């Protein structure tokens, strides 16, 4: 399916729209509970998680 150029373009456009939507919804969301202390995820784990979700490895 990805050998057809128009389908590949459509899939990339859908993926871009999804990532924009996710970023917009996270940016506009209210923080859950600021009084509760939570530890941040380590940078290495954040990078691996982002790579596993986006599947774009440039």
C-alpha positions as CSV (number, residue, x, y, z in Angstrom):
1,X,0.0,0.0,0.0
2,X,2.8,2.4,0.7
3,X,4.3,1.9,-2.8
4,X,1.5,4.0,-4.2
5,X,2.6,7.7,-3.9
6,X,-0.9,9.2,-3.3
7,X,-1.6,6.8,-0.5
8,X,1.7,7.5,1.1
9,X,0.9,11.2,0.9
10,X,-2.5,10.7,2.5
11,X,-1.0,8.6,5.3
12,X,1.6,11.3,6.1
13,X,-1.1,14.0,6.0
14,X,-3.3,12.0,8.4
15,X,-0.3,11.4,10.7
16,X,0.6,15.1,10.7
17,X,-3.0,16.1,11.5
18,X,-3.1,13.6,14.3
19,X,0.2,14.9,15.9
20,X,-1.0,18.5,15.6
21,X,-4.3,17.5,17.3
22,X,-2.5,15.7,20.1
23,X,-0.2,18.6,20.6
24,X,-3.0,21.1,20.6
25,X,-5.1,19.0,23.1
26,X,-2.2,18.6,25.5
27,X,-1.3,22.3,25.2
28,X,-4.8,23.3,26.1
29,X,-5.5,20.7,28.8
30,X,-5.7,21.6,32.5
31,X,-3.1,20.1,34.8
32,X,-4.6,17.2,36.7
33,X,-3.5,17.9,40.3
34,X,-0.8,20.4,41.1
35,X,-0.7,19.7,44.8
36,X,0.4,16.1,44.2
37,X,4.2,15.7,43.7
38,X,5.0,13.4,40.8
39,X,8.4,12.4,39.4
40,X,9.2,13.2,35.8
41,X,10.0,10.4,33.4
42,X,13.7,10.2,32.6
43,X,14.8,11.8,29.3
44,X,15.9,8.5,27.8
45,X,12.5,6.9,28.5
46,X,10.7,10.0,27.1
47,X,12.7,9.8,23.8
48,X,12.0,6.0,23.5
49,X,8.3,6.5,24.1
50,X,8.1,9.3,21.6
51,X,9.9,7.2,19.0
52,X,7.7,4.2,19.6
53,X,4.5,6.3,19.2
54,X,5.5,8.4,16.2
55,X,7.4,5.8,14.2
56,X,9.3,8.5,12.3
57,X,13.0,7.9,12.7
58,X,14.3,10.4,10.1
